Amino acid sequence: MTKVKASLICCFFILFVQYSLAQQITKIAPGIWKIVYGEQEKIKPGDFKEKPLENELNKMAASENGPAFLKYIKYNVEQGGIVAELPLEDNERIYGFGLQVNTLEQRGMRREIRTNSWIVGNIGFTHAPLPFYISSKGYGVLVNSSRYVNFYLGSQHKLAKSISIKQQVEETSGTQSPGDSPSALYNKNYKSSNTVEIQVKGAKGIEMLVFDGPSMKNVIERYNLYSGGGALPPLWAMGFKYRAKNTFNATEVASFSSYFREKHIPCDMFGLEPGWQSAAYSCSYAWNKKNYPNPDSLLNIMHNRNYKLNLWEHAYVHPTSPIFDSIVPYSGDYAVWKGAVPDFVLPQTRKIFGDYHNKNFIQKGVAAFKLDECDAAYYHEANAEWSFPDIAKFPSGLDGEQMRQLLGYLYQKTILDEYQKVDLRTMLEVRASYLFAAPFNAALYTDMYDHASFVRMIVNSGFSGLNWSPEVRQTSSENDLIRRLQTTLMSSHMVVDCWFLKNLPWYQFNRDKNNNDELLPNRFELEAKAKNLIELRMSFIPYLYAAFAKYHYTGTPPFRALVLDYPDDKEVWKIDNQYMMGESIMCAPFIDGASTREIYFPEGIWYDFNSNKKYEGGKKYTITMTLDEIPMFVKEGTILPMAKPVEYITKETVLDVTCRLYGNCDGKTIQLFEDNGHTFDYTKNQFNWINLSWKKNKGTINRVGNYKKQHYKITSWQPIN
């Protein structure tokens, strides 16, 4: 070979490598761009997502070109993985990263995207950490990977040619003492850098999706629609759920469940915890014959009482399970609690697992499942992390790291697909999720129990297409019990989970005393307060169901941070203990049994839901509330539909609705969503939008759609002055 030919071949090879590594930008939908660089992963989260709601996406205004920063992304393939560098503006703020526990505004933070059910410091571990953030400049960045992804959000400074770092050091030199504590020594208050560094560990390439705004609210709407639209749970899922003690047998479940019907306390969903199975850690998915000798009889009792029965389980298959032998060939090479870990990437696995659940539970009337422990826990304790290791291998080609991120998502999808096959909607509980889960009828939950963190997670869930359930378990006082009940009322899924309480929590909030039958002398007073709150939740069903329908069709999260609705108000940029519920209600939970707190009101006039007292926007107030008052505030100009409480929802339920008019509502219109509330007929245009309007002191009702039945009856209009 001549030197000339060799040089030409070498040049061609260099050009080929450079071309193959070049950033490729493709517009894949209105306002959405895909960026690809380097060698791509074979399996990505986006491979499993639902189809986008294209018609709804096309209705959104979108720029022709992506954000300007797309041209300035830098890449570096390193031994530890690929690193992408994105620019940040000086006044840019960052939100998102899934169900974050400790922090709302993320600039200056390091976020390590690793699914874990127990937080480790404040580095980003959580049940549903997403490699997806939203900028105050009106764009979102998503890394389509199931590997561990690290984000440095202006938190690190390079030794650059610029003198910015030198200037910052000189500005503070001579004015700082060494300090007498570790925080004083190490936590220097330097300005954050103007770079986001993204590291995909172990990868040689990266795929990013960029979602345009122009507002942050538009970004999350676009992401949700691209994911398949927001979740639209069945109408009964707007109600109340009670989970019974783990050790209850069939007789005890039947006896206990009669309480709600005898007391006329609303309860739609009733959950059984691990004791219903013959083996629970890992799972047999078979009834415990000793405690449940005739499960069909119990199912009939619960159905006749109009309960939607929910069964606890997790994904790890016990050797005694009827599906163990068939699913082992499609499982990972490490066991969890001596059970097989199904590889839900594979259609064969999903069929074995799904067919069994469909035949043995769904077709027999089990309305939902609680999918537990599909994350991991106790990462900080080297001898106690019970999940499969990162070095695990799965038949699909995924390793343990990738499966850890995807397991909760794929587990949900497997079960939800089975309900779709029988044309029934469900509402799962799940302990882990990931990218593109917005369409899933499931509420996340946790074993953590800090009230302030619960509220912050509601706020953060709205940036990520997730539903979060701050359930009630044991509490520290009567005040704590009621305030926590209020918070779960003001969330996507109202749940009281008493898996370790023999008696009702409002009969005794202390765990040991509860299980020893040492009941409170004022338990019936607390019961009345709990009943009032549960009935209030039922009254909000028309409002909440419409909010979820809007979530599905427009992508607007039903529960969201104030900054999404009031992005120009500096006072809300860091508020992590107030949030919007739907279009018109601001929630401000009282934490840990408190009776007084400071509340900020955005622009406009706001009405106290309890007293109708007015508050002027743009101001902070210190507000005191009794346990009989719920911290909700309604925007002026709101038509609020409130239903007469019912004890449960059936296919024949018709709700009597009173429309409350807050302030001047002349010319105002709201919409209710009406369908059969149980099946997927709404995807076939079998639904109505009910326009409720107020003009010249008169209310009008206009149904638009193809659904023939009526589930809302507007009985009155009530002005609130």
C-alpha positions in Angstrom: 0.0 0.0 0.0 1.4 3.4 -1.0 1.9 6.2 1.5 -0.8 8.2 -0.4 -3.4 5.5 -0.2 -2.6 5.0 3.5 -3.0 8.7 4.1 -6.3 8.8 2.2 -7.7 5.8 4.2 -6.6 7.4 7.5 -8.2 10.7 6.5 -11.4 8.9 5.5 -11.4 7.0 8.8 -11.0 10.2 10.8 -13.8 11.9 8.9 -16.0 8.9 9.4 -15.5 8.9 13.1 -16.0 12.7 13.3 -19.3 12.4 11.3 -20.5 9.4 13.4 -19.9 11.4 16.6 -21.3 14.7 15.4 -24.4 16.0 17.1 -27.6 15.2 15.2 -30.6 17.3 15.9 -34.1 16.2 14.6 -37.4 17.8 15.2 -39.7 14.9 16.2 -42.9 16.8 17.1 -44.0 20.4 17.4 -41.7 22.0 19.9 -39.7 18.8 20.6 -36.2 18.1 19.3 -34.1 14.9 19.6 -30.4 15.3 20.0 -28.2 12.2 19.4 -24.4 12.0 19.9 -22.1 9.1 19.9 -22.8 5.3 20.3 -26.4 4.7 21.3 -27.7 2.4 24.0 -29.6 -0.6 22.6 -32.6 -0.3 25.0 -33.9 3.1 26.1 -36.9 4.2 28.3 -38.5 5.8 25.2 -38.8 2.4 23.6 -41.6 1.6 25.9 -43.6 4.8 26.0 -47.2 5.2 24.9 -48.1 6.9 21.6 -48.1 10.7 21.8 -51.4 12.5 21.7 -50.5 14.0 18.3 -53.7 16.0 17.7 -53.3 17.7 21.1 -49.6 18.3 20.5 -50.3 19.9 17.2 -52.7 22.4 18.8 -49.8 23.8 20.9 -48.0 26.8 19.5 -44.4 26.0 18.8 -41.3 27.7 17.4 -39.7 26.4 14.3 -36.2 26.3 15.8 -35.1 24.9 19.1 -33.6 26.9 21.9 -30.4 28.7 21.0 -28.3 26.6 23.4 -28.6 23.5 21.1 -25.8 24.9 19.0 -23.5 25.3 22.0 -23.6 21.8 23.6 -20.2 20.3 24.1 -19.5 16.5 24.4 -16.7 14.5 25.9 -16.5 10.7 25.9 -14.6 9.7 29.0 -13.7 6.5 30.8 -16.6 6.9 33.2 -19.1 7.7 30.6 -20.2 10.5 28.3 -20.4 14.1 29.5 -22.5 16.8 27.8 -22.1 20.4 28.8 -25.0 22.9 28.4 -24.9 26.6 29.0 -26.9 28.4 31.7 -27.8 32.1 31.9 -27.0 34.1 35.0 -30.6 34.4 36.2 -31.8 30.9 35.0 -33.5 28.6 37.5 -33.9 24.8 37.3 -36.8 22.6 38.5 -37.8 19.0 38.2 -35.8 15.7 38.3 -38.9 13.7 39.3 -40.2 13.1 42.8 -37.5 15.0 44.6 -37.8 15.0 48.4 -35.6 17.8 49.8 -35.3 20.6 47.2 -37.6 22.5 44.9 -35.2 24.8 43.0 -32.3 22.7 41.8 -29.7 25.2 40.5 -26.4 24.8 42.3 -27.3 21.2 43.2 -25.8 17.9 42.1 -28.6 15.4 41.2 -27.7 11.7 40.9 -30.6 9.9 39.2 -30.7 6.6 41.0 -34.0 4.9 42.0 -34.0 4.2 45.7 -36.9 4.1 48.2 -34.9 5.8 51.0 -33.2 9.1 50.5 -29.4 9.4 51.0 -28.7 13.0 52.0 -29.8 15.3 49.3 -28.2 14.0 46.2 -31.3 13.1 44.2 -32.1 9.5 45.2 -35.9 8.9 45.3 -38.7 6.6 44.2 -39.1 8.2 40.9 -35.9 10.2 40.0 -36.1 11.4 36.4 -33.3 12.6 34.2 -35.5 15.5 33.1 -35.4 19.1 34.2 -37.2 22.3 33.3 -35.6 25.7 33.0 -37.2 29.1 33.9 -36.2 30.1 30.4 -39.0 28.0 29.0 -37.4 24.7 27.9 -36.9 21.2 29.3 -34.0 18.7 28.8 -34.6 15.0 29.1 -31.9 12.3 28.9 -33.4 9.2 27.4 -31.3 6.6 29.3 -31.9 4.0 32.0 -28.3 4.3 33.2 -27.4 6.3 36.2 -27.3 9.9 35.1 -25.5 12.7 37.1 -26.3 16.3 36.7 -24.1 19.2 37.9 -26.4 22.2 37.8 -24.0 25.0 38.0 -22.6 23.4 41.1 -19.0 23.0 39.9 -16.4 25.5 38.5 -13.9 24.6 35.9 -10.5 26.3 36.0 -11.3 28.3 32.9 -9.5 30.9 31.0 -11.9 33.5 32.3 -11.2 35.4 35.5 -14.7 34.9 37.0 -13.5 32.5 39.7 -10.5 34.7 40.4 -12.7 37.7 40.8 -15.1 35.8 43.2 -12.1 34.8 45.3 -10.6 38.3 45.4 -14.0 39.8 46.3 -14.1 37.7 49.5 -10.3 37.5 50.4 -9.4 39.1 53.6 -13.0 39.1 54.8 -13.5 35.5 55.7 -12.0 33.8 58.7 -11.1 30.1 58.5 -14.2 29.2 60.5 -14.7 27.0 63.5 -17.0 24.4 62.0 -16.9 22.1 58.9 -19.7 24.0 57.2 -17.8 27.3 57.6 -14.6 25.7 56.2 -16.1 23.9 53.2 -19.3 25.6 52.2 -18.1 28.8 50.5 -20.8 30.9 49.1 -19.5 31.2 45.6 -21.9 32.1 42.7 -23.0 29.0 40.8 -21.4 28.4 37.4 -23.1 28.9 34.1 -22.9 25.3 33.0 -24.9 22.2 33.4 -22.8 19.0 33.1 -24.6 15.8 32.4 -22.8 12.5 32.8 -24.4 9.2 31.6 -22.3 6.7 33.5 -20.8 3.8 31.4 -22.2 5.1 28.1 -20.4 6.2 25.0 -23.2 8.2 23.6 -26.3 10.2 24.6 -29.8 10.9 23.4 -31.5 14.0 24.7 -35.0 15.3 24.1 -35.6 19.1 24.4 -39.1 20.4 25.0 -39.9 24.0 24.1 -42.2 26.3 26.0 -42.4 29.2 25.8 -43.5 28.9 29.5 -42.4 26.3 32.0 -46.0 25.2 32.2 -46.0 24.7 28.4 -42.9 22.5 28.7 -44.5 20.1 31.1 -47.7 20.0 29.1 -45.7 19.2 26.0 -43.8 16.4 27.8 -47.0 14.9 29.2 -48.7 14.9 25.7 -45.6 13.4 24.1 -45.7 10.7 26.8 -49.2 9.8 25.8 -51.3 12.3 27.7 -51.8 12.7 31.4 -53.4 9.9 33.5 -57.2 9.7 33.5 -58.1 7.4 36.5 -61.6 5.9 36.9 -64.1 8.2 38.6 -64.1 6.0 41.8 -60.3 6.7 42.2 -61.2 10.3 43.1 -62.6 8.9 46.3 -61.1 7.5 49.5 -59.1 4.3 50.1 -58.5 2.4 53.3 -55.8 -0.3 53.6 -56.4 -2.9 56.3 -53.9 -4.5 58.7 -51.5 -7.0 57.3 -52.6 -9.9 59.6 -56.3 -9.7 59.0 -57.9 -12.9 57.7 -61.0 -13.1 55.5 -63.4 -12.9 58.5 -61.7 -9.9 59.9 -61.6 -8.1 56.6 -65.4 -8.7 56.1 -66.1 -7.5 59.6 -63.9 -4.5 59.4 -65.1 -3.3 56.0 -68.6 -3.2 57.3 -67.6 -0.3 59.5 -67.6 2.3 56.7 -71.0 1.2 55.5 -72.6 1.1 58.9 -71.1 4.5 59.8 -72.0 5.9 56.4 -68.4 7.1 55.9 -67.5 7.2 52.2 -65.0 4.6 51.1 -64.5 3.4 47.5 -61.3 1.4 47.7 -60.3 -1.3 50.2 -56.8 -2.7 50.2 -55.3 -6.0 51.5 -51.7 -6.1 52.6 -49.1 -9.0 52.3 -51.0 -11.4 54.5 -53.4 -12.4 51.8 -50.7 -14.4 50.0 -49.3 -17.8 50.9 -45.8 -16.3 50.6 -45.2 -12.6 50.5 -41.4 -12.1 50.5 -41.0 -13.1 47.7 -44.6 -13.4 46.3 -46.6 -16.5 45.5 -49.5 -14.5 44.0 -51.7 -17.3 45.6 -54.2 -16.9 48.4 -53.3 -17.9 51.9 -55.6 -20.9 52.3 -55.5 -20.8 56.1 -56.6 -17.1 56.4 -58.6 -17.0 53.1 -60.0 -20.5 52.5 -62.7 -19.2 50.1 -61.4 -16.0 48.4 -64.3 -15.9 45.9 -66.7 -15.6 48.8 -64.8 -12.6 50.2 -64.7 -11.0 46.7 -68.5 -11.3 46.5 -68.9 -9.7 50.0 -66.7 -6.8 49.0 -68.4 -6.4 45.6 -71.8 -6.4 47.2 -70.7 -3.7 49.5 -69.5 -1.7 46.5 -65.8 -1.8 47.4 -63.1 -1.8 44.7 -60.6 -4.4 46.1 -56.9 -3.7 45.9 -54.3 -6.4 46.5 -50.7 -5.9 47.6 -47.8 -7.5 45.9 -44.3 -7.0 44.5 -42.5 -8.3 41.4 -40.3 -11.0 42.9 -41.6 -14.5 42.3 -41.5 -17.1 45.1 -40.5 -20.7 44.2 -43.9 -21.9 45.3 -45.7 -19.5 42.9 -47.7 -21.1 40.0 -45.7 -19.0 37.6 -42.2 -19.6 39.0 -41.0 -22.4 36.7 -42.3 -20.7 33.6 -40.8 -17.3 34.4 -37.4 -18.3 35.6 -35.9 -18.5 32.0 -37.0 -14.9 31.5 -35.6 -13.6 34.8 -32.3 -12.0 36.1 -29.4 -14.0 37.4 -29.8 -12.7 41.0 -32.7 -13.5 43.3 -34.5 -11.1 45.7 -35.8 -12.6 48.9 -35.0 -16.0 47.1 -37.4 -15.1 44.3 -37.0 -14.6 40.6 -36.8 -11.1 39.2 -38.8 -11.0 35.9 -37.3 -9.2 33.0 -40.4 -7.1 32.0 -38.5 -5.9 28.9 -39.4 -9.2 27.2 -42.9 -9.8 25.8 -42.7 -13.4 27.0 -42.3 -12.3 30.6 -45.1 -9.8 30.4 -47.4 -12.4 28.9 -46.7 -15.0 31.7 -47.0 -12.4 34.5 -49.9 -10.6 32.9 -52.0 -13.6 31.8 -51.8 -15.0 35.4 -53.0 -11.8 37.0 -55.7 -11.3 34.4 -57.2 -14.8 34.8 -56.8 -15.2 38.6 -57.6 -11.7 39.8 -58.7 -9.1 37.3 -61.4 -11.3 35.7 -62.6 -12.1 39.2 -63.1 -8.5 40.1 -59.9 -7.3 41.7 -60.0 -3.6 40.8 -56.4 -2.7 41.4 -53.0 -3.7 42.8 -50.4 -2.1 45.1 -47.0 -2.7 43.5 -44.5 -2.5 46.3 -40.7 -2.6 46.5 -40.0 -2.2 42.8 -37.2 0.2 43.7 -34.5 -0.6 46.3 -33.7 0.5 49.8 -31.0 1.1 52.4 -28.2 2.0 49.9 -26.4 3.6 52.8 -26.2 0.3 54.7 -23.9 -2.0 52.9 -25.4 -5.1 54.5 -29.0 -4.2 54.1 -29.8 -3.3 50.5 -32.2 -6.0 49.6 -32.6 -5.4 45.8 -30.7 -7.1 43.0 -27.1 -5.7 42.5 -26.0 -3.4 39.7 -23.9 -6.4 38.3 -27.0 -8.5 37.7 -27.7 -9.6 34.1 -31.1 -10.0 32.5 -32.0 -12.0 29.3 -33.0 -8.8 27.5 -29.4 -7.5 27.8 -30.0 -5.0 30.6 -27.8 -5.0 33.6 -28.9 -4.4 37.2 -28.3 -0.7 37.0 -30.6 -0.3 34.0 -33.3 -2.6 35.4 -33.3 -0.8 38.7 -34.3 2.4 36.9 -36.9 0.7 34.6 -38.5 -1.9 36.9 -41.2 0.2 38.4 -42.2 1.6 35.1 -42.3 -1.7 33.3 -44.1 -3.4 36.2 -46.9 -0.8 36.1 -47.1 -1.1 32.3 -47.5 -4.9 32.5 -50.4 -4.7 34.9 -52.1 -1.7 33.3 -52.0 -3.4 29.9 -54.0 -6.3 31.4 -56.7 -3.9 32.6 -56.8 -2.3 29.2 -57.4 -5.8 27.6 -60.6 -6.1 29.6 -61.6 -2.5 29.1 -61.5 -1.4 32.7 -59.6 1.5 34.2 -57.8 1.1 37.4 -55.8 3.1 39.9 -52.6 1.4 41.0 -50.3 2.3 43.9 -46.6 1.9 43.0 -43.3 2.6 44.8 -41.2 3.4 41.8 -41.6 5.0 38.4 -39.5 6.6 35.6 -39.6 8.6 32.4 -42.8 8.8 30.3 -45.2 7.5 33.0 -47.6 10.4 32.7 -50.4 8.3 31.2 -50.2 5.6 33.9 -53.2 5.4 36.3 -50.9 5.0 39.4 -50.1 6.9 42.5 -46.6 6.8 44.0 -46.1 6.3 47.7 -43.3 5.7 50.2 -42.2 4.2 53.5 -40.8 7.6 54.5 -43.1 9.7 56.7 -41.9 13.3 57.0 -44.9 15.6 56.5 -43.0 18.5 55.1 -41.3 16.2 52.6 -44.7 14.8 51.6 -45.9 18.2 50.7 -42.7 19.1 48.8 -43.1 15.9 46.8 -46.6 17.0 45.7 -45.1 20.3 44.5 -42.3 18.5 42.6 -44.5 15.8 41.1 -46.1 18.4 38.8 -42.8 19.0 37.0 -42.5 15.4 35.9 -45.8 13.8 34.9 -46.2 11.9 38.2 -49.0 11.4 40.8 -48.0 11.3 44.4 -49.9 10.0 47.4 -49.0 11.3 50.9 -50.7 8.5 52.7 -51.7 8.6 56.4 -50.4 5.9 58.8 -49.7 6.3 62.5 -49.4 9.9 63.8 -47.9 11.6 66.8 -51.0 13.5 68.0 -54.7 14.3 67.2 -53.6 17.5 65.5 -51.0 15.6 63.4 -53.7 13.0 62.4 -56.1 15.6 61.1 -53.5 17.8 59.4 -52.2 14.7 57.5 -55.7 13.7 56.6 -56.2 17.2 55.1 -53.0 16.9 53.1 -53.9 13.5 51.6 -57.4 15.0 50.8 -55.5 17.7 48.9 -53.5 15.2 46.7 -54.1 13.0 43.7 -55.0 9.9 45.8 -56.6 10.0 49.3 -55.2 7.0 51.2 -55.2 5.9 54.9 -52.8 2.9 55.0 -53.2 1.0 58.3 -51.2 -2.1 57.4 -49.9 -2.2 61.0 -52.9 -0.8 62.9 -55.6 -3.1 64.2 -58.1 -0.3 64.8 -58.9 2.9 63.0 -56.2 5.6 63.4 -58.9 8.1 64.6 -59.8 5.6 67.3 -56.1 5.6 68.5 -53.2 7.3 66.7 -50.5 5.6 68.7 -49.4 2.3 67.1 -48.8 0.2 70.3 -51.9 1.4 72.0 -53.9 0.9 68.9 -52.9 -2.7 68.6 -53.6 -3.2 72.4 -57.1 -1.9 71.9 -56.4 1.1 74.2 -58.8 3.4 72.4 -59.0 7.2 72.8 -61.9 8.6 74.9 -62.6 11.2 72.3 -62.4 8.8 69.4 -65.9 9.6 68.1 -65.1 13.3 68.0 -62.1 12.5 65.9 -64.2 10.1 63.8 -66.6 12.9 63.0 -63.7 15.1 61.9 -62.3 12.3 59.7 -65.8 11.7 58.2 -66.1 15.4 57.4 -62.8 15.4 55.5 -63.6 12.3 53.6 -67.0 13.7 52.6 -65.3 16.9 51.5 -63.1 14.8 49.3 -66.2 13.3 47.7 -67.6 16.8 47.2 -64.5 17.7 45.1 -64.9 14.7 42.7 -66.4 16.8 39.8 -63.7 19.4 40.1 -60.9 16.8 40.4 -62.2 14.6 37.6 -62.3 17.6 35.3 -58.7 18.5 36.3 -57.5 15.0 35.5 -59.4 15.1 32.1 -57.6 18.4 31.4 -54.3 16.6 32.4 -55.0 13.9 29.8 -56.0 16.2 26.9 -53.8 19.3 27.5 -51.0 17.9 29.7 -51.7 20.4 32.5 -50.8 18.7 35.9 -53.7 18.7 38.3 -51.3 19.3 41.2 -48.4 21.7 40.6 -46.0 24.3 41.9 -47.2 27.9 42.1 -44.2 28.9 39.9 -45.9 27.1 36.9 -49.0 29.4 37.2 -47.2 32.6 38.3 -43.7 32.4 36.7 -43.1 36.1 36.9 -43.8 36.4 40.7 -40.4 36.2 42.4 -42.1 35.4 45.7 -43.3 31.9 44.4 -40.0 30.8 42.9 -38.9 28.9 46.0 -42.3 28.1 47.6 -42.3 24.4 48.3 -45.2 24.2 50.8 -48.1 25.6 48.7 -49.4 24.4 45.4 -52.3 24.6 42.9 -55.0 21.9 42.9 -56.7 22.3 39.5 -57.2 25.7 38.0 -58.7 27.6 40.9 -57.7 26.3 44.3 -54.4 27.0 46.2 -53.5 24.5 48.9 -51.3 25.4 51.9 -51.0 22.4 54.2 -50.4 22.9 57.9 -47.4 20.7 58.8 -47.0 18.4 61.8 -50.2 19.4 63.5 -49.5 23.2 63.4 -52.4 25.6 63.8 -50.6 28.7 62.4 -48.4 29.3 59.4 -47.4 32.0 56.9 -49.1 31.9 53.5 -48.3 33.9 50.4 -51.1 34.8 48.0 -50.2 35.4 44.3 -51.9 38.2 42.3 -55.7 38.6 42.5 -58.2 38.1 45.3 -58.4 34.8 47.2 -61.2 33.4 49.3 -60.8 31.3 52.4 -62.7 28.1 51.6 -63.9 27.8 55.2 -65.0 31.4 56.0 -65.1 33.1 52.6 -62.7 35.7 54.0 -60.9 37.6 51.3 -57.1 37.9 51.0 -55.4 40.4 48.7 -52.8 38.9 46.3 -49.1 39.9 46.3 -48.9 39.7 50.1 -48.0 37.3 52.9 -50.4 36.6 55.8 -49.9 34.7 59.1 -53.0 32.6 59.2 -54.5 30.5 62.1 -56.9 27.6 61.4 -58.7 25.2 63.7 -58.7 21.5 62.9 -62.2 21.9 61.5 -60.8 24.3 58.8 -59.0 23.1 55.7 -56.2 25.3 54.2 -57.7 25.8 50.8 -58.1 29.2 49.0 -60.2 29.9 46.0 -59.4 32.4 43.3 -61.9 35.2 42.7 -64.0 34.6 39.5 -64.1 30.8 40.1 -67.2 28.7 39.5 -66.5 25.8 41.9 -68.7 22.6 41.4 -69.3 20.9 44.7 -71.1 17.5 44.8 -73.3 16.2 47.5 -71.2 13.4 49.1 -72.0 9.8 48.3 -70.6 6.8 50.1 -69.1 5.2 46.9 -69.1 5.5 43.2 -70.9 3.0 40.9 -71.6 3.0 37.2 -75.0 4.4 37.9 -74.0 7.2 40.2 -75.4 10.6 39.5 -73.8 13.4 41.6 -75.9 16.4 42.7 -73.8 19.5 42.1 -74.0 23.0 43.6 -72.0 25.6 41.7 -70.3 28.1 44.1 -69.6 31.5 42.6 -66.6 33.3 44.1 -66.8 37.0 43.6 -67.6 38.4 40.2 -68.2 35.5 37.9 -70.2 37.3 35.2 -69.1 35.9 31.9 -67.1 33.0 33.5 -67.3 29.4 32.3 -65.9 26.2 33.7 -66.0 22.7 32.2 -66.9 19.3 33.8 -65.8 16.0 32.1 -68.5 13.3 31.8 -68.1 9.8 30.7 -69.0 6.3 32.1 -66.0 6.7 34.5 -65.0 3.1 34.3 -63.9 2.0 30.8 -61.8 3.4 28.0 -64.8 4.5 25.9 -63.5 8.1 26.3 -60.8 7.1 23.8 -63.6 6.5 21.3 -65.1 10.0 21.8 -67.8 8.7 24.2 -67.7 11.7 26.6 -69.1 15.1 27.2 -67.7 18.5 28.2 -70.3 20.2 30.3 -70.0 24.0 30.1 -71.2 25.7 33.2 -71.6 29.5 32.7 -72.8 32.4 34.7 -74.0 35.6 33.1 -76.3 38.3 34.2 -77.1 36.5 37.5 -78.1 33.3 35.7 -76.4 30.0 35.3 -76.5 28.0 32.1 -75.6 24.3 31.4 -74.4 23.2 27.9 -73.4 19.6 27.3 -71.2 19.0 24.3 -70.2 15.5 23.2 -71.4 12.0 22.3 -72.0 10.5 25.7 -75.8 9.8 26.2 -76.0 9.3 29.9 -75.7 12.0 32.6 -73.7 11.6 35.8 -73.9 15.2 37.0 -77.1 17.0 38.0 -76.6 20.7 38.6 -79.0 21.5 41.4 -78.2 25.1 42.4 -76.0 28.1 42.0 -74.6 29.7 45.2 -73.0 33.2 45.1 -70.2 33.7 47.6 -69.8 37.4 48.4 
